[in-house]
Amino acid sequence: MRLVTFAPRATVWVAVGLAAALGAADPIGAQRRPRIEKARVELLADRESYAAGSAARVAARFEVDEGWHIQSHTPSFDYLIPTELELSAPEGWQVGEPSYPSHVFWTAEFEDEPLAVYEGTETIIADIDIPPGASGTTTVKARLRYQACDDLQCLPPTNATASIEIEVGDEGATTHAVVFAPASSVPAPGAERSLVTVLALGLLGGLILNVMPCVLPVLSLKLLALLQQAGQSRRAVVAGSLATAAGIVASFW
């Protein structure tokens, strides 16, 4: 069921709720309708293999089509369908609660209030406890349930699926470090610049400032004033220097 795009706002949201209700009340009919997928998901693991009794960290990395958004795990309104990740593992494997990314706010044509959504590429992370007696290769499956919207419509909720093979044996090397790194430790693009480079740029900027026509004459006057203080007492020199420094600090404040 596709939403009529030019309906009044109330009708739009009634249709959104109706689409979700039909999918839940008539699962057979929902399967007959073609699924419109606007997001894809893949599963990644933080190690090549794991020791029995340890914890595996998996990431469901999903990508939303350009021009589309999917509802946040905590949507703006109760009648919107939250994005939810469901992980399934063999009996005895304990799946922890997923950690969802922060949403952004987006305003659609059919709603004045901003909606909490995900867009672009985002990652949901969860830990899975491996039982002590596990060994060999085990399949972990993921189902991402989401509702996609663009500027004019919201589609019925649908699912994206993925799976990954978890090898249990020796503890292997770490993988996908950037994906599993805490958000605060991942530098923004262009943010990695050495301290030496920053200081060099600051020094260059200061030199350029000092040779500008509005600053250079002032420096020459100050140099002459310092030369005139050569025959004065130490107290007078210190007082003059402190007065100059106080003026500079007060100006910057």
Phi, psi and chi 1 to 4 in degrees:
 res  aa     phi    psi   chi1   chi2   chi3   chi4
   1 MET       -  122.8  173.5  178.5  173.7      -
   2 ARG  -104.3  139.0  178.9  178.9  -71.5  -90.0
   3 LEU   -73.2  137.3 -169.9   64.1      -      -
   4 VAL   -69.2  124.9  177.3      -      -      -
   5 THR   -79.6  -26.1   58.4      -      -      -
   6 PHE  -106.4   24.6  -64.1  102.8      -      -
   7 ALA   -76.7  156.6      -      -      -      -
   8 PRO   -59.1  161.7  -22.0   31.5      -      -
   9 ARG   -58.9  -43.2 -174.0 -176.5  -51.2  159.0
  10 ALA   -61.9  -42.3      -      -      -      -
  11 THR   -65.2  -36.7  -54.9      -      -      -
  12 VAL   -57.5  -49.8  168.5      -      -      -
  13 TRP   -71.8  -31.3  -72.2  124.8      -      -
  14 VAL   -62.6  -41.7  168.8      -      -      -
  15 ALA   -66.3  -37.7      -      -      -      -
  16 VAL   -61.1  -47.3  171.1      -      -      -
  17 GLY   -65.2  -37.9      -      -      -      -
  18 LEU   -64.8  -39.6 -179.0   59.5      -      -
  19 ALA   -61.0  -43.5      -      -      -      -
  20 ALA   -67.2  -40.4      -      -      -      -
  21 ALA   -66.1  -40.3      -      -      -      -
  22 LEU   -63.2  -38.5  -72.6  175.5      -      -
  23 GLY   -64.4  -35.1      -      -      -      -
  24 ALA   -80.3  -38.5      -      -      -      -
  25 ALA   -80.9  -27.2      -      -      -      -
  26 ASP  -129.8   73.3 -177.6   16.8      -      -
  27 PRO   -60.3  -32.1   21.7  -31.5      -      -
  28 ILE   -68.7  -44.6  -63.1  178.7      -      -
  29 GLY   -63.9  -36.2      -      -      -      -
  30 ALA   -64.4  -35.0      -      -      -      -
  31 GLN   -70.4  -28.9  -67.3  175.1    2.7      -
  32 ARG   -72.1  -30.3  -68.6  171.8 -177.7  169.0
  33 ARG   -74.3  139.6  -69.1 -170.5  -67.3  -88.0
  34 PRO   -65.2  135.9   23.6  -33.3      -      -
  35 ARG   -80.5  135.5  -64.5 -164.3  -50.2  170.3
  36 ILE  -108.3  105.6  -56.2  177.3      -      -
  37 GLU   -97.5  127.9  -62.0  179.4   -8.1      -
  38 LYS  -119.2    9.0  -63.3  -61.6  179.9 -178.6
  39 ALA  -148.4  147.4      -      -      -      -
  40 ARG  -125.0  151.2  -68.2  151.6  -56.0  -75.8
  41 VAL  -134.0  146.2   63.7      -      -      -
  42 GLU  -134.8  150.8   63.4  173.1  -21.2      -
  43 LEU  -103.5  134.7  -86.0 -176.3      -      -
  44 LEU  -127.0  149.1  -56.0  172.7      -      -
  45 ALA  -115.7  152.3      -      -      -      -
  46 ASP   -86.4   -2.6   68.3  -23.1      -      -
  47 ARG  -142.4  158.4  -71.1 -171.8  177.6  -83.5
  48 GLU   -71.3  -33.2  -65.3  178.2  -11.6      -
  49 SER  -156.7  167.5   59.3      -      -      -
  50 TYR  -134.7  149.8  -60.5   87.2      -      -
  51 ALA   -81.8  146.3      -      -      -      -
  52 ALA   -59.3  138.7      -      -      -      -
  53 GLY    87.3   -3.2      -      -      -      -
  54 SER   -94.4 -175.2   64.1      -      -      -
  55 ALA  -115.4  133.1      -      -      -      -
  56 ALA   -98.9  136.9      -      -      -      -
  57 ARG  -107.9  123.3  173.6  159.7  -73.5 -168.4
  58 VAL  -118.3  151.0  -63.1      -      -      -
  59 ALA  -125.3  127.4      -      -      -      -
  60 ALA   -95.0  103.3      -      -      -      -
  61 ARG   -98.7  116.1 -168.4  165.5  179.9   83.1
  62 PHE  -117.5  150.1   61.0   89.7      -      -
  63 GLU  -125.1  126.1 -178.9 -178.9    0.9      -
  64 VAL   -97.6  138.0 -176.3      -      -      -
  65 ASP   -58.6  147.7  -73.1   -6.9      -      -
  66 GLU   -62.2  135.9 -175.6  176.0   -3.3      -
  67 GLY    88.6   -3.9      -      -      -      -
  68 TRP  -120.5  157.9  -71.0   84.6      -      -
  69 HIS  -136.7  150.6  -54.0   76.1      -      -
  70 ILE  -117.9  149.2   66.3  175.0      -      -
  71 GLN   -61.9  147.6  -56.6  -61.8  -26.7      -
  72 SER   -66.0  165.6  165.9      -      -      -
  73 HIS   -63.5  -26.0  177.8   62.2      -      -
  74 THR  -121.7   81.1   53.1      -      -      -
  75 PRO   -65.9  164.6   23.1  -31.7      -      -
  76 SER   -68.3  -30.9  -59.9      -      -      -
  77 PHE  -127.0  149.3  -57.0  102.4      -      -
  78 ASP   -63.7  -29.3  -67.4  -20.1      -      -
  79 TYR   -86.1    0.9   45.2   80.9      -      -
  80 LEU   -88.1  152.9  -66.5  176.1      -      -
  81 ILE   -88.9  117.5  -52.5  -59.6      -      -
  82 PRO   -71.8  150.6   27.6  -34.0      -      -
  83 THR   -76.1  125.8  -65.5      -      -      -
  84 GLU  -134.6  136.0  -66.4 -178.0  -22.1      -
  85 LEU  -106.0  129.8  176.8   68.2      -      -
  86 GLU  -119.7  120.8  179.3 -177.9  -26.7      -
  87 LEU  -106.8  136.7  -66.9  173.3      -      -
  88 SER  -123.2  133.3   59.5      -      -      -
  89 ALA  -136.0  166.2      -      -      -      -
  90 PRO   -61.4  164.3  -21.5   32.5      -      -
  91 GLU   -60.5  135.5 -175.9  177.5   -3.0      -
  92 GLY    98.2  -17.7      -      -      -      -
  93 TRP   -88.6  123.1  -68.3   55.3      -      -
  94 GLN   -96.0  116.4 -175.2   65.7   37.5      -
  95 VAL   -93.7  125.1  179.1      -      -      -
  96 GLY   -82.6  172.9      -      -      -      -
  97 GLU   -70.4  133.1  -73.0  -66.5  -34.2      -
  98 PRO   -66.7  149.1  -18.3   31.5      -      -
  99 SER  -105.6  113.1  175.7      -      -      -
 100 TYR   -89.8  151.7  -68.7   86.6      -      -
 101 PRO   -74.5  166.1   28.4  -35.2      -      -
 102 SER   -72.5  141.2  -59.4      -      -      -
 103 HIS   -90.1  169.5   54.4 -117.6      -      -
 104 VAL  -117.0  163.7  -62.6      -      -      -
 105 PHE  -104.0  135.4  -73.3   99.5      -      -
 106 TRP  -138.8  139.8  164.1   73.4      -      -
 107 THR  -109.3  123.4  -57.8      -      -      -
 108 ALA   -92.2  166.5      -      -      -      -
 109 GLU   -66.0  -29.0  -67.6  -71.8  -20.1      -
 110 PHE   -94.4    3.8   51.0   79.2      -      -
 111 GLU  -148.5  125.1  175.7   58.2   54.7      -
 112 ASP   -71.0  -34.8  -66.8  -24.6      -      -
 113 GLU   -75.9  137.3  -64.6  -65.6  -31.6      -
 114 PRO   -66.5  148.0   23.6  -32.8      -      -
 115 LEU  -106.5  141.1  -55.5 -180.0      -      -
 116 ALA   -82.9  116.2      -      -      -      -
 117 VAL  -138.9  168.7  -62.1      -      -      -
 118 TYR  -110.8  145.6  -59.5  130.7      -      -
 119 GLU  -144.9  160.8   58.7 -175.2   14.9      -
 120 GLY    67.9 -135.9      -      -      -      -
 121 THR  -112.0  127.3  -58.2      -      -      -
 122 GLU  -136.2  168.5  -66.6  -71.2   -4.4      -
 123 THR  -135.4  134.6  -56.4      -      -      -
 124 ILE  -111.7  130.0  -55.2  171.9      -      -
 125 ILE  -117.1  141.2  -64.6  179.1      -      -
 126 ALA  -145.3  151.4      -      -      -      -
 127 ASP  -102.8  143.5  -68.6  -30.1      -      -
 128 ILE  -127.9  119.9  -57.5  177.4      -      -
 129 ASP   -80.6  123.9  -68.2  -27.1      -      -
 130 ILE   -89.7  128.8  -56.9  172.9      -      -
 131 PRO   -65.1  152.2   20.4  -30.8      -      -
 132 PRO   -59.2  -31.7  -23.7   33.9      -      -
 133 GLY   -91.2    7.3      -      -      -      -
 134 ALA   -73.7  152.6      -      -      -      -
 135 SER  -161.8  161.8   62.9      -      -      -
 136 GLY    81.9 -155.3      -      -      -      -
 137 THR  -108.1  133.7  -58.0      -      -      -
 138 THR  -129.2  141.7  -61.7      -      -      -
 139 THR   -96.0  129.1  -58.7      -      -      -
 140 VAL  -112.3  129.9  173.9      -      -      -
 141 LYS  -111.9  152.4  -61.9  179.4  179.9  180.0
 142 ALA  -131.3  142.4      -      -      -      -
 143 ARG  -129.7  118.4 -179.1  177.4   69.7   92.3
 144 LEU  -104.5  113.4 -176.7   72.6      -      -
 145 ARG   -98.2  129.4 -178.6  169.3  175.1   80.2
 146 TYR  -150.3  163.6   66.9   91.9      -      -
 147 GLN  -125.2  123.6 -178.7 -177.8   34.5      -
 148 ALA  -100.1  143.1      -      -      -      -
 149 CYS  -136.4  148.1  -58.9      -      -      -
 150 ASP  -117.8 -162.3   66.5   -0.6      -      -
 151 ASP   -64.3  -24.0  -75.4  -26.1      -      -
 152 LEU  -119.5  -10.3  -60.6  177.1      -      -
 153 GLN  -157.0  159.7   62.4 -179.0  -31.8      -
 154 CYS  -120.0  133.7  -77.8      -      -      -
 155 LEU   -89.1  160.4  -58.1  176.3      -      -
 156 PRO   -60.9  151.8  -21.3   32.5      -      -
 157 PRO   -63.4  149.2   22.1  -31.9      -      -
 158 THR  -146.3  178.3 -171.9      -      -      -
 159 ASN  -122.4  144.8  -60.5  -39.7      -      -
 160 ALA  -119.4  136.6      -      -      -      -
 161 THR  -123.4  156.1   59.5      -      -      -
 162 ALA  -159.7  167.3      -      -      -      -
 163 SER  -150.0  162.5   63.5      -      -      -
 164 ILE  -148.4  147.4 -170.0  173.4      -      -
 165 GLU   -94.5  124.0  -60.4  -67.1  -32.6      -
 166 ILE  -102.8  119.7  -59.6  -64.9      -      -
 167 GLU   -93.2  125.4 -178.4   71.1   26.6      -
 168 VAL  -111.5  123.8 -179.4      -      -      -
 169 GLY   179.5 -111.1      -      -      -      -
 170 ASP   -84.7  153.9  -64.0  -29.7      -      -
 171 GLU   -73.4  119.2 -175.2  172.2  -63.7      -
 172 GLY   -91.4 -179.8      -      -      -      -
 173 ALA   -71.4  155.2      -      -      -      -
 174 THR   -72.1  150.9   58.1      -      -      -
 175 THR  -136.4  158.7   57.9      -      -      -
 176 HIS    51.1   50.3  -52.6  -67.2      -      -
 177 ALA   -60.8  -37.1      -      -      -      -
 178 VAL   -65.5  -37.8  174.5      -      -      -
 179 VAL   -66.3  -39.6  174.5      -      -      -
 180 PHE   -93.3   -3.9  -68.9   94.4      -      -
 181 ALA   -69.3  143.7      -      -      -      -
 182 PRO   -57.3  146.7  -21.7   31.9      -      -
 183 ALA   -57.8  -35.9      -      -      -      -
 184 SER   -70.5  -20.5   58.7      -      -      -
 185 SER   -95.1   -4.9   66.2      -      -      -
 186 VAL   -92.4  113.7  178.4      -      -      -
 187 PRO   -68.2  145.1   25.0  -32.0      -      -
 188 ALA   -69.1  155.8      -      -      -      -
 189 PRO   -55.7  129.8  -25.0   33.3      -      -
 190 GLY    83.7   -1.0      -      -      -      -
 191 ALA   -83.4  -18.4      -      -      -      -
 192 GLU   -79.9  102.3  -68.4 -172.2   12.2      -
 193 ARG  -143.7  131.6  179.9  173.7  -67.4  175.2
 194 SER   -69.4  155.5   66.9      -      -      -
 195 LEU   -62.8  -35.5  178.7   59.7      -      -
 196 VAL   -62.2  -42.3  174.7      -      -      -
 197 THR   -63.3  -42.7  -57.6      -      -      -
 198 VAL   -63.2  -44.1  173.6      -      -      -
 199 LEU   -65.3  -38.5  -67.8  177.0      -      -
 200 ALA   -64.0  -40.8      -      -      -      -
 201 LEU   -66.3  -38.4  -69.3  175.0      -      -
 202 GLY   -64.0  -40.9      -      -      -      -
 203 LEU   -64.5  -42.9  177.5   60.9      -      -
 204 LEU   -62.6  -42.1  177.8   60.4      -      -
 205 GLY   -62.4  -38.6      -      -      -      -
 206 GLY   -65.8  -40.4      -      -      -      -
 207 LEU   -63.8  -42.7  -68.3  175.1      -      -
 208 ILE   -62.1  -40.2  -66.0  174.4      -      -
 209 LEU   -63.8  -40.4  177.4   64.1      -      -
 210 ASN   -69.2  -26.1  -75.2  -32.2      -      -
 211 VAL   -93.6    4.2  -61.0      -      -      -
 212 MET   -70.6  149.2  -67.2 -179.7   64.9      -
 213 PRO   -58.1  -28.1  -24.2   33.6      -      -
 214 CYS   -82.5  -12.3   58.7      -      -      -
 215 VAL  -111.2  -40.0  176.5      -      -      -
 216 LEU   -57.0  -44.0 -171.7   58.2      -      -
 217 PRO   -61.2  -33.4  -24.0   35.6      -      -
 218 VAL   -66.8  -38.5  176.9      -      -      -
 219 LEU   -64.0  -40.3  -66.0  178.6      -      -
 220 SER   -65.3  -38.0   62.0      -      -      -
 221 LEU   -65.1  -40.0  -67.3  175.1      -      -
 222 LYS   -66.6  -37.9 -177.8   57.1 -176.9  174.7
 223 LEU   -63.6  -40.9  179.9   60.0      -      -
 224 LEU   -63.9  -39.0  -69.9  174.6      -      -
 225 ALA   -63.8  -38.7      -      -      -      -
 226 LEU   -66.3  -37.7  -70.0  175.0      -      -
 227 LEU   -65.4  -36.6  -67.9  176.1      -      -
 228 GLN   -67.9  -25.1  -68.0  174.2   -2.1      -
 229 GLN   -81.3   -0.4  -68.4  178.0   -7.6      -
 230 ALA   -60.5  -34.3      -      -      -      -
 231 GLY   -93.7    3.3      -      -      -      -
 232 GLN   -88.2  170.7  -62.4  179.8    2.4      -
 233 SER   -72.8  161.1   65.1      -      -      -
 234 ARG   -60.6  -39.0  178.6 -178.6  177.8   83.9
 235 ARG   -61.6  -42.6  178.0  177.6  -63.8  179.3
 236 ALA   -66.3  -39.3      -      -      -      -
 237 VAL   -64.8  -45.7  173.6      -      -      -
 238 VAL   -63.7  -41.9  171.8      -      -      -
 239 ALA   -63.0  -42.2      -      -      -      -
 240 GLY   -65.1  -40.9      -      -      -      -
 241 SER   -65.6  -42.2  -60.8      -      -      -
 242 LEU   -64.3  -38.0  -69.7  177.0      -      -
 243 ALA   -63.7  -41.0      -      -      -      -
 244 THR   -63.8  -45.9  -59.4      -      -      -
 245 ALA   -62.5  -41.1      -      -      -      -
 246 ALA   -62.8  -38.5      -      -      -      -
 247 GLY   -65.0  -40.6      -      -      -      -
 248 ILE   -64.3  -47.6  -65.7  173.1      -      -
 249 VAL   -62.6  -44.4  172.3      -      -      -
 250 ALA   -62.0  -37.1      -      -      -      -
 251 SER   -66.0  -42.6  -62.5      -      -      -
 252 PHE   -68.2  -38.0  -83.5   99.1      -      -
 253 TRP   -60.8      -  -82.7   -9.6      -      -
